[in-house]
Amino acid sequence: MPMTSKKVLDRKRRQHSVRKRIKGSDARPRLCVFRSSKHIYAQVISDERGVTLASASTLSREAPGADEAKGVEAAKQVGRKIAELCEAHQIKEVIFDRNGFLFHGRVKALAEAAREAGLSF
């Protein structure tokens, strides 16, 4: 059995406790954020249908320059891009799912940039 660090296990525990309460619908989908050591990813998910409606990351072509930017700046660009994609799909409100990560640094920068670009949560 592979060893998993306490840090990862704690995040998974927080993630599951939040997922019990948060469900994304077609009217108000879930904006899920994943943060790795190098990149940040955001998905807008409808849990009713089990479909990803929009996604952006520092690796995607849809967020130009995000792969060259680092840290908080890259997260801001991804946040702006995910808000643009939501606007194209007529999504104005989402439920923010920080996926067990603390709300500071890159996660906070992504959320604030999405809010500034017109997304509400």
ABEGO torsion letter per residue (X at the ends): XBBBBAAAAAAAAAAAAAAAABBBBAABBBBBBBBBAABBBBBBBBAAAGBBABBBBAABAABBGAAABBEAAAAAAAAAAAAAAAAAAGBABBBBBAGGBBBBEAAAAAAAAAAAAGBBX
